[in-house]
Amino acid sequence: MKINDSIKNSAGLGVDKAGAGKADSAAAKKAQAEVASTGAKAVENVTLSPLSAQLKSLEQKVASSSAFDVQKVDAIKSAIASGQFKVDAEKVADGLISSVKDLLTTQKP
C-alpha cells in the first residue's frame, strides 16, 4: 500500500528561504534607520504574501476532508471481528517492495 502526502501534492507550495531572510532584514534595517533619523515613533506594517492565502485555503480543505473512509474502516473492523478478513500475503509483500523501491530512488546520496 502506498500512502501519498495529499497535503503536499495538492498545495504545490515551495519556500524560498534564502530570499525571504534577506528581504526581511533589509526592510527592518531601513525602518530602524528612518526612526533613528527622524526621531518619530516606529510604525510597523504587516504585508501577507500570496502564500498565506494558499495556506489558508489548504487549511480549509484539510479541515473539511476526512483522513480516511469511515465506512470502509467499519467494514474491515466487522470482517476482522467475524473472522472473514483475509490477508493476501503476496499483495502485502508487493506493496512493501514497491514502497522500499520508491524510498531508495528518492533518497539522495
C-alpha angles and dihedrals in degrees: 000000000000119000116203125202097240093181094057093043097048095048101048087199127162133179125218099209096175096056097040097060095048094051093048095049093046091052091048092051091049092051092049091050092051092050092047094049097045099033089225126141115270116257117195125202125195120211119187119212124227086255089071090058090050091050092050091050091048091049090054091050092051093047093051097047125069120233093226142016106264094197092052092049091050091050091051092047092053092046090052092047092050094044094243097113112108124192116214101216093194092054091049092048092048090051093050092049091048092050092049091049090051091049093049094050094048096049114098119219 
